[in-house]
């Protein structure tokens, strides 16, 4: 089995039938890890599909294989790619990475100016986020929307979070800031342009020297 055996696409109304399975697996996965994620109802997941704010992976035989959805916070200033889950039958083939990459692309398309963030304890997810351009940050750099933090109540570490005044917890915070990435890109291009200009000046100087008559 390879990643080519799966169709990863933006979820729609035709996928609502999978909402209950997805929620059940989210709950089982959280229990197995000993941590929690914001609990979502099948209706909530279905609504995300209908809004075009979710990505689903299906095996070529039609079996549900993976899922992730988009949430917005602080009036759209922040976006989170939440609820990443892979069907246990289809793990170890790179689905998590492929789904994360697709939902990240969807987030950039829908919210090009929003900061994209995540909280995770999983090293694999941290690696995927890092490859996408996320940077580790302090919790103070994330959304301060109360509704987002209420979602942590279902986590076994919620008491730790609150005891630390929401400044840190067991999860690592990571952030993709499009403004910062644009600045990095512009700085890089300026350096490249500067090097090209300098090289051109050197080449012109060498050509000039080459055309000058040799003195006696």
C-alpha positions as CSV (number, residue, x, y, z in Angstrom):
1,X,0.0,0.0,0.0
2,X,1.3,3.4,-1.0
3,X,0.1,7.0,-0.8
4,X,-1.0,6.6,-4.5
5,X,-3.8,4.4,-3.2
6,X,-5.6,7.3,-1.7
7,X,-7.5,10.3,-3.0
8,X,-6.9,13.4,-0.8
9,X,-9.5,16.1,-1.5
10,X,-11.4,19.0,-0.1
11,X,-14.4,17.5,1.7
12,X,-17.9,18.2,0.6
13,X,-21.5,17.2,1.1
14,X,-20.9,13.8,-0.3
15,X,-18.6,13.0,2.6
16,X,-21.0,13.9,5.5
17,X,-21.7,10.2,5.9
18,X,-18.2,9.7,7.4
19,X,-18.6,12.3,10.1
20,X,-19.6,9.9,12.9
21,X,-16.7,7.5,12.1
22,X,-14.3,10.4,12.1
23,X,-15.5,11.7,15.5
24,X,-15.3,8.2,17.0
25,X,-11.7,7.7,15.8
26,X,-10.7,11.1,17.1
27,X,-12.0,10.1,20.6
28,X,-10.3,6.7,20.5
29,X,-7.0,8.2,19.3
30,X,-7.0,10.8,22.1
31,X,-7.7,8.1,24.7
32,X,-4.9,6.0,23.4
33,X,-2.4,8.9,23.5
34,X,-3.5,9.9,27.0
35,X,-4.0,13.4,25.8
36,X,-7.1,15.2,24.6
37,X,-8.2,17.4,21.7
38,X,-11.2,19.6,21.5
39,X,-14.2,17.3,21.2
40,X,-16.3,17.9,18.2
41,X,-19.7,16.5,17.3
42,X,-20.5,14.7,14.0
43,X,-22.7,17.7,13.1
44,X,-19.7,20.1,13.6
45,X,-17.5,17.9,11.4
46,X,-20.3,17.7,8.8
47,X,-20.7,21.5,8.8
48,X,-16.9,21.9,8.1
49,X,-17.3,19.6,5.1
50,X,-20.3,21.6,3.8
51,X,-18.4,24.8,4.3
52,X,-15.4,23.5,2.2
53,X,-13.2,23.9,5.3
54,X,-12.0,20.3,5.6
55,X,-9.8,17.8,3.8
56,X,-10.6,14.1,3.6
57,X,-8.6,11.1,2.4
58,X,-10.3,8.1,0.9
59,X,-8.8,4.7,0.0
60,X,-9.4,3.7,-3.6
61,X,-12.1,1.2,-2.3
62,X,-14.0,4.1,-0.8
63,X,-13.0,3.6,2.8
64,X,-12.5,6.7,4.9
65,X,-8.7,7.0,5.6
66,X,-8.0,10.4,7.1
67,X,-9.3,13.9,7.9
68,X,-8.4,17.4,9.0
69,X,-10.4,20.6,9.2
70,X,-9.9,24.4,9.4
71,X,-10.9,26.7,12.3
72,X,-10.7,30.4,12.4
73,X,-10.1,32.5,15.5
74,X,-9.7,36.2,16.5
75,X,-11.9,37.4,13.6
76,X,-9.9,35.4,11.1
77,X,-6.5,36.7,12.2
78,X,-5.6,33.2,13.2
79,X,-6.3,29.8,11.5
80,X,-5.8,26.3,13.0
81,X,-5.6,23.1,11.1
82,X,-7.4,20.9,13.6
83,X,-8.5,17.4,14.3
84,X,-5.9,15.6,12.2
85,X,-6.8,11.9,12.3
86,X,-5.8,8.8,10.2
87,X,-7.7,5.6,10.2
88,X,-5.6,3.0,12.0
89,X,-6.0,0.7,9.0
90,X,-4.0,3.1,6.9
91,X,-1.2,4.4,9.1
92,X,2.5,4.3,8.2
93,X,2.0,5.2,4.5
94,X,2.5,9.0,4.8
95,X,-1.2,10.0,5.0
96,X,-0.8,12.4,7.9
97,X,1.8,14.4,6.1
98,X,-0.2,14.4,2.8
99,X,-3.4,15.5,4.6
100,X,-1.5,18.3,6.5
101,X,0.0,19.6,3.3
102,X,-3.3,19.7,1.6
103,X,-5.2,21.4,4.4
104,X,-2.3,23.9,4.8
105,X,-2.7,24.7,1.1
106,X,-6.4,25.1,1.5
107,X,-5.9,27.4,4.5
108,X,-3.5,29.6,2.5
109,X,-6.0,29.8,-0.3
110,X,-8.9,30.7,1.9
111,X,-7.1,32.9,4.4
112,X,-3.9,34.2,2.7
113,X,-3.2,36.8,5.4
114,X,-4.0,34.7,8.5
115,X,-1.4,33.2,10.8
116,X,-1.7,29.4,10.9
117,X,-0.9,27.8,14.2
118,X,-1.1,24.5,16.0
119,X,-0.6,22.9,19.4
120,X,0.7,19.4,19.5
121,X,2.6,16.8,21.6
122,X,3.4,14.6,18.6
123,X,7.0,14.7,17.2
124,X,5.8,13.6,13.8
125,X,3.3,16.5,13.5
126,X,6.0,18.9,14.7
127,X,8.2,17.6,11.9
128,X,5.5,18.1,9.3
129,X,4.7,21.6,10.6
130,X,8.4,22.5,10.5
131,X,8.6,21.3,6.9
132,X,5.6,23.5,6.0
133,X,7.3,26.6,7.5
134,X,5.9,26.7,11.0
135,X,8.2,28.0,13.8
136,X,8.0,27.1,17.5
137,X,6.6,30.0,19.5
138,X,5.4,30.9,22.9
139,X,1.7,30.6,23.8
140,X,1.5,34.4,23.9
141,X,1.9,34.5,20.1
142,X,-1.2,32.4,19.5
143,X,-4.8,33.5,19.4
144,X,-6.1,34.7,22.7
145,X,-9.7,33.9,21.7
146,X,-11.4,32.5,24.8
147,X,-13.4,30.0,22.6
148,X,-10.2,28.4,21.4
149,X,-8.8,27.9,24.9
150,X,-12.1,26.5,26.1
151,X,-11.5,23.6,23.6
152,X,-8.6,22.5,25.8
153,X,-11.0,21.6,28.6
154,X,-11.4,18.1,27.2
155,X,-7.6,17.5,27.5
156,X,-6.2,15.6,30.5
157,X,-3.6,18.4,30.8
158,X,-6.1,21.2,31.1
159,X,-5.3,21.8,34.8
160,X,-1.6,22.1,34.0
161,X,-2.4,24.7,31.3
162,X,-4.6,26.8,33.7
163,X,-2.1,26.5,36.6
164,X,0.5,28.1,34.3
165,X,-1.9,30.9,33.3
166,X,-2.0,29.6,29.7
167,X,1.6,30.5,29.2
168,X,2.7,26.9,28.5
169,X,1.7,23.3,28.8
170,X,2.6,19.9,27.5
171,X,1.9,20.9,23.9
172,X,4.4,22.7,21.7
173,X,3.0,25.8,20.0
174,X,4.0,26.3,16.4
175,X,3.1,29.2,14.0
176,X,3.2,30.0,10.3
177,X,3.2,33.8,9.9
178,X,2.7,34.8,6.2
179,X,3.9,38.4,6.8
180,X,7.1,37.1,8.3
181,X,7.6,34.6,5.6
182,X,7.1,37.3,3.0
183,X,9.7,39.4,4.7
184,X,12.1,36.5,4.7
185,X,11.5,36.0,1.0
186,X,12.0,39.6,0.2
187,X,15.3,39.7,2.2
188,X,16.5,36.6,0.4
189,X,15.7,38.1,-3.0
190,X,17.5,41.4,-2.1
191,X,20.6,39.4,-1.2
192,X,20.4,37.5,-4.5
193,X,19.9,40.7,-6.5
194,X,22.8,42.3,-4.7
195,X,25.1,39.4,-5.5
196,X,23.9,39.4,-9.1
197,X,24.5,43.1,-9.4
198,X,28.0,42.8,-7.8
199,X,28.9,39.9,-10.1
200,X,27.7,41.9,-13.1
201,X,29.9,44.9,-12.1
202,X,32.9,42.6,-11.7
203,X,32.3,41.0,-15.1
204,X,31.9,44.4,-16.7
205,X,35.2,45.6,-15.1
206,X,37.0,42.5,-16.4
207,X,35.6,43.0,-19.9
208,X,36.8,46.6,-19.8
209,X,40.2,45.6,-18.7
210,X,40.3,43.0,-21.5
211,X,39.6,45.6,-24.1
212,X,42.2,48.1,-22.9
213,X,45.5,48.2,-24.9
214,X,48.4,46.6,-23.2
215,X,50.9,49.4,-22.2
216,X,54.7,49.2,-22.9
